[in-house]
């Protein structure tokens, strides 16, 4: 419901910021990374972080989406803790009897960084502005699950409303939200910074506010904010923050077009913290393990099958392809253990994930050949697809070689397209072969990932999969009376879909960051992003 559209951010994160670990590690060691070092001080000191340019291309919640910078500037209604559980943040309580009608009570005394109180109206105004079609907020579609969204975004003509009918302010600290359909894990979706509040000052000049927002998080954007052509931004600790204070007094954010450039600047001492990718991460982990933080993500890299193509209609053929891929070899030899072989659509870092759900996600080339023969064999040329990303293309090349060796398919080619072409082509059923893609859950639940990959209405259901049994289980999961019941039904839905095998999960990527020796508390979240506010300087 809320999950499908949010996955677009996950796609961009893979393509631009990187789920950080998909090349063969080159030999050699890191030469003096972080030698400049973060600066300690009685006020908490400061450090410099290198981030992808899109992290600060926009700073308004509905334009920025989720990133480490957004997480530092904003505090939404809920947070996801280190165990993957949802916890209240600005919210005092979130209650519902039917998981469609929700009453949200805010904590008192919360303020924006200009001293204005954070109220229920602050959230309502922010959500309405983000969802209103003419404002063209890139992440406005995340509000599609709230009643009244269609009135703000009609398929034809002008909007008939400017506010979401499903969002009502009861009193200064109480918000009532009505969803179009029940969703038991709604509190998880509210952890996204897209659902953060905005103060009254924002609506006087949304464009100006986007350059220097007034947030409600542990860090505020210092003057002059985001300037045209600038590649640097300064965050200062908000000393009146009601929650856990930021660890450092100042954070300088420097932007780079890719992780490789950021890493090079880390080696040169220009930044104290950066994401690391591929061979660079492998090098750093080998040479200076004390300066590397890694974490398995809740994401999955999978081989999808075009179910609209008759050649892939027989499930025995799809099973043969899956059994022909040696996931352990890909994760260990090719990816230098910077990936974990997958037996499901998400890892155990998200609620409900990590349990074996795919009986054909193992390596058995003999069985693969028997199944392929039973399905009538493969005839003609085979084309494999992925996005124009060197990391993904390297992995798909390995898959290609295994299909050739284990199934005897000799006429195979690999084709890559830009992400913004590949997904529309898949949606229009113009792609004529299996495709290697990445998917990260919009929020850390198995339900979110299953909804994104297999629900009929999801933009990121790339295979064209349809199953009434799956739909029934996921609908029941959304309306279940407890998180445990939602998890159980989501796991049943996952097993149902993977028994049909519209896609074959291959591995869960490992994300990583490199940091100066005097930085402590460098941790990564379920999508592999660094939590800046938790970092301290020694």
N, C-alpha and C positions, 0 to 999 in steps of 0.2 A: 504494500500500500504506500508507505513512505519509502520503502527500500529501493524499489526499482529505479526511480530517477536519480537517487543519490549515488548510484554506482558510476555515473558519468564522471564524478570527481575521482573515484577510484581508478577509472581508466586513465584519466589524465595524470594521476599520481604515478602510475606505472610508466607511462610514456615519457613524462617530463622529469618528475622528481625521482623516479626509479624505485621499485622494490628491489633492493640494492645488491643483487648478487648473482649475476647470470653470465659470467664469462669464465673461461679457463684462467686460473691465476698465473700471472707471469712471474718469473723469478726475480729476485732482487729485494732490497729492503727499503724502508722509508728513510729518507735522509732528513733527519732533524725536524719532524713535524711538531708544530705547536711550540717552537722554541721561544717565540716572543712571550707567550704565556699570558693568561688572563691576569688582571691586576687586582690584588687583594687590597682591602682597606677597612677601616673601622665601620664604614657604612654598609659593608657587604661587598664592595668592590665592583668590578665590571668585567665583561668578556664580550668577544665579537663572534658572531655566528654567520656562516655563509649558507644562504638558502637559494632555492630556485626562484627566478624572477617572478613567477606567477604568484608566489606567496604574498607579495606586497603590490601586485598590480592594482588591486582594489582593497579597501579596508572596511567598507560597510558590510555588515553580516550577510545580507542577501546577495552581495556581489563577490565577497571574498571567499566564501565557503570555508571548509575546515583546513587549518594549517597550524603549524607550531606558533606562528606569529599571532594568528587569530585567537588561539587558545590562551595566549598570554594577555591579550587585550580585553577579552570578553569572558564573562562567566554566565553560562546558560542556566536553565532551571535545574538540570541534573548534571552529574559527572559520572564517568566510568572509572572505577577504582582499578588498582593493579591486578586484581583477580578477575576483572571483566564484569563485575557486578555494577548495577546502576545505583547511584547514591544521590540524595538530594543535595543541591548546591544553593541556588537562590530560593528554590522551593522549600517550604516547611513541610508540606504534605501534598501528595498527588493521589486522588481517590476516584474510584469508579465502581459502580455496581454491575454495569453491563459492558464495560470496556469500549463503549461508544460515547457516553456522556461522562466527561471528566471535570472534576473540581480541583483546581490548583490553588493552594494557599501559599503565599510568599512569606519569607522571613522578614521581620521588621528590621528597620535601620539600615537596609542596604542602600548604597548611594552610587551615583555615577561619579566620574572623576572631576566633575565641576560642582559637586555638592548636591545636585538634584536627587531627590529620593527615587529609588527604583520601585515602581508601582506596577500593578496589573495593567494599567493603561500604557505603560512603557512597553510592555510586551505586545499588547494588542496593536499599538501604533506601528511597531516594528514589523510584526507579522503581516499586517495589512499592506504596508508599503512594499514589502518583499513580494507578496503574492499578487499585487495589482499589475496586470499585464502591461499597461503603458509605461510603467517604470522600468521595464526590461531588465529586471534583476536576474542574473544568470541562474541563481539557485532558488528562484521563486517557485519552481515546480515542486519543491519539497513540501509545500503546503497543500498539495493536491488532495491529500487525504482528509482535509478539513472541510466540513460542509460549507458550501457557498463559493468554493474556489472557481467553479465553472462560470459563475456570474462575473467574476473579475477577469476571466480568460475565456471568453466565448470562442467557439471555432470560427464563427463568422460575425461580423459587425463589431460594434463597440461594447465595452463592458456595461452591464446594467447596474453595477454596484461598485463601490470603492472600498468596502470593508467586508471581511469574511463573516457571513451570518452565523457561522459556527464558533465565533469567538466573542464572548460577552464579558464585560467588566462588571462584576457584582459589587465590589467595593474596592478601596485602594489596594488591598492585599489579596483579593480573590478574583480568579479568572475561571470562567466556565467555558469549556471547549467541547464542541460536538463534532464527532468524526462522521464521515460518510458511511463507514462500516466499522464494526468493532475491531480493535487492535489492542491485544493485551499487553504488548511490549511498547506501547506508546511512550512511557517514560524514558526508554532507551533513545528514542528518536530525539527527545528534547535535550539530549546532551550535546547535540551539534551546535556549534556557534552560529549557524544560520538562524537558529531560534533564539538568539540573544536579544535583549531589549535595546531600545535606542531612546535617548532623552529628547525633550521637546526641541532643543536647539537643532537637532538633526534635520528637522522638516522645514526649516527656514531656507536651507541651501543643501540639498542632498549631494550635489556634485562637490561642493567645498568640504562637506562632512566626510566624504569618501577619502579625501586627501589627508585629513587629520581628524579622525573620529574621537568622540568622547565615549569611552567604554565604561564597563563596570567590573573589569578584571584586575588582576594583581599588577599589571603594567599599563602605563598610559603612553600614547604616542607624543613624543616631545616635539616642540616647534623646531622647524617649520612644517613638520609632517612630510608627506609624500610630495616631492617636487617633480615637475616634468623633466625627464632625462636623468633624474637622480638614481644612483645605484646604492643608496645608503639611507637607513632609517634608524632613529634612536628611540629606544623604549626606556622609560624611567619607572622605578618602583612607585606604586601608588600607596603611600604610607597609611591611608585611611581605609584600605581595603578590609572588608569585614571577615574575609576568609583567611586561609593560610597565606602569609605574606610571601612575596617573591624572594628568592634566595640572594640575588645580586641587586645592587642599587641601580645599575645601568646595563643595558644590553644594546650593543651596536649590531644592526642587521645589515649585512652586505649581500647584494643579489648577484647571481651568476646565471648564465644561460643553461648550464648543465652541471651535474655533480662532479665531473672530471675536473672542470676549471676550479670549482670550489675546493676540491681536494688538493690541487696544485697550490692554491693559495694557502691552504692549511700547512702544507709542507714548507712553504716559504715563510711561515709565521705571520701571514696577513690576517688570518682568522684563527680563533681558538677552538672552533667546533664546526664540523661539516658532516653531511651525509657522505658515505663512501660507497662506491659501486664496483662490482666485478673484481677484476684483478687487483685494483687498488685496495679494496676491502680485504681481500685475501692476503696481500702483502702486509698491510698494517696489522692484521690479526696475528700474523706469524712473527713480525719483527718487534712489535710493541703492543702486546696483548693488554697491558694495563691501561692503554690509551684508546681502547676500542670497546664499544658497547654494541651488542647484537641481540636480536630477539626474533623468534619465529613470528610471522604475521598470521593474521586470520584469513589471509587471501589464498587464492588458488590459481595455479596456471593449469589450463585444461585444453584437451583436444576435442573440439566440438565437431559434430557431424551435421551436414545439411539434410535434414529429414525430408525436405521437399524434393530431393533428388532421389529417383527410384533406385539408383545404384547403392544407396545407403538405407533402403527401406527394411532390409533383413537384419534383425538384431544380432544374428550370428556373425555377420560381417563386422558390425561395430564392435562386438566382443573380441573378434579376432584382432582388430587393430589395437585395441586396448591391451590385450595380452601379449602383443608383440613388442611393446615398449618396456624397456628395462629402466624403471623409475629409479632404482637404487644407483645404477650406473650413471644416469643423468645427474642425480643429486650429488653423488660422491666424486666421480671422476671428472665430469664436465664442470660442475658447479662448485667443486672444492668444499663439499659439505655445507655450502651456504644455501641449502634447500633441504626440506624433509619430504620423502616420498609420500604421496597422498593416497588415502583409501576413502576419502570423503571430500565434501566440497569446502570444508573449512577446518582449521586446526583447533586444538583444545584451548587456545587463548580467548575464544569467544564462548558465550554461554550455549551449551548444547553441542559444540563442535568436538572433533577429535576422535569420535568413535568410528570403527570400521563400518562402512556403509556400502562399499562397492566390492562385490565378489570377484569382479573381473579387473580390479586394479592391482594386478600382480603380474609377474613375469613368467610366462609359460608358452614359449614359442611352439612347442609341439602341439599343444592344445589349440593355439592360434591357427596353425596350419590346418588342423582337422576341421575347425569351425569354418574357416574360409572355404575349404573344399565343400563342406556341407551346404554352404550358402551359394554354391555355384562358381566359386573362384572370382578372381578379379580380371576384367577384360578391358583393354584399352589403356589410355593414359590417365595418370593420377596427378592432380594438382593440389598442393598444400599451401595454405594461406596464413599470413600473419601481418601484423602492423609493421611499418617501417621503423624498426628499432633494432639496432645491432644485436642486442642481448637476446631478444625474442627470435631473431633470425638464426642465431647460433644454436639455440635450443632446437628449433624446428629442423635445422639441418641434421642434428643428431637423430631426431625422430625419423626423418626421411631415410637415413641410412639403416636404421633398425627395421623399418618396414620393408626395405629392399632386401636386407639379409634374411629376415625371419619369415617373410611372407612370399618372397620371390617376385615382388612387383618391381620390375626393372625400369619401366617408363614412368619416372616421377620427376616433377619439377617443383620448385619453391617460388612463390610469388609474394611480394610484400606491397602493401598499400598504406598510405597515410591513414591514421585512425579515423579521421573525419570522412574518409571515403569508404573504408572497410565496413564500418558499422551500418551505414545506410545501404550498402550493397548486400549485406547479410539480411537486413530488415526487408529488402525488396526481393530477396531470394534470387539474387543474381550471381551468387558465389557457387562454384561447381565442385567443391572438394572440402575436405576437413580443414579446420582452422585452429591455430594456436592462439589463445587469448588469456588474459588475466582478469580476475574479478576479486575485488575487496568488498567486504560487507559494509553497507552504509552505516550500520551500528553493530556492536559486537554481540549478535545473536545468530544462531543457526537459521532462525526464521528469516532474517533479513537476507541472508545469502541464498536460501532456497527460493524465496520470493523473486529475487533478482534473476536467478538463472533459469527458473522453470515456469513461473507464472505466465499465463497466456498474454496478459496485458503489459508485461515488462518489456521495456525497450532493450534490455540486455539479455532477454531470452533469445539468444542468437541462433539457436538450432531449430526454432519453430515447433518446439515440443508442446504437445497438448495431452492432458490426462485428466479425466474426470475424477479418478481416484486421488491423484495428487492434489487437485484443486479442493476436493472435499476435506482432505486431511489438513491442508494449510488454512482453509477457512475456519475449521474447528480449532486449529492452533491459535489463530488470531483472537478468537472469542473465548478461549479457555479461561477457567477461573483462577489459575495460578501460573506462576512462571514455570514450575515443575511440569505441569500439564502441557503448557505451551511447548516446552522443550521436548517432551515425549512425543507429541503429535508432529512436531517439526522433524524429529528424527525418523518417524514413520514415513513422513512425506519424502524425506531425502532418500530413504531406502527404496521407496516406490519408484522415484524418478531414476535412480541409478540402476535399478533392475531393468528398466527400459533402455538405459545407457544412451541418452541423446548426446551426452558428452562424457569424456573419460578424464577424471581428475588425474593430474600427473604429479604435482608437488606443491608444497607450501613454501614460498620464499622466506629467506632470512634477511632481515633488514639490519643496517649497521650505521654507526656514526663514529667518527674519530674525534678526539678531544685533547686539549692541553692537559698536562700532568696535574695541574692544580685546580681542575674542575671536578667537583664531586656531584653525585646525584644525576648523572646523565642516564636517563631512561627513555625507552621507546614505547609508544603505544601500540594498539592492535593493528594499526596500519603502517607501522614503522616510522612514525614521526617523533621527533624529540620533544620532550615536555620542558620547555625553557624555564618556566617559573620554579621548577624544582631544583635547578642547578645552583650550587654555591661555589664560591671561590675561596681557596685556602691561601 
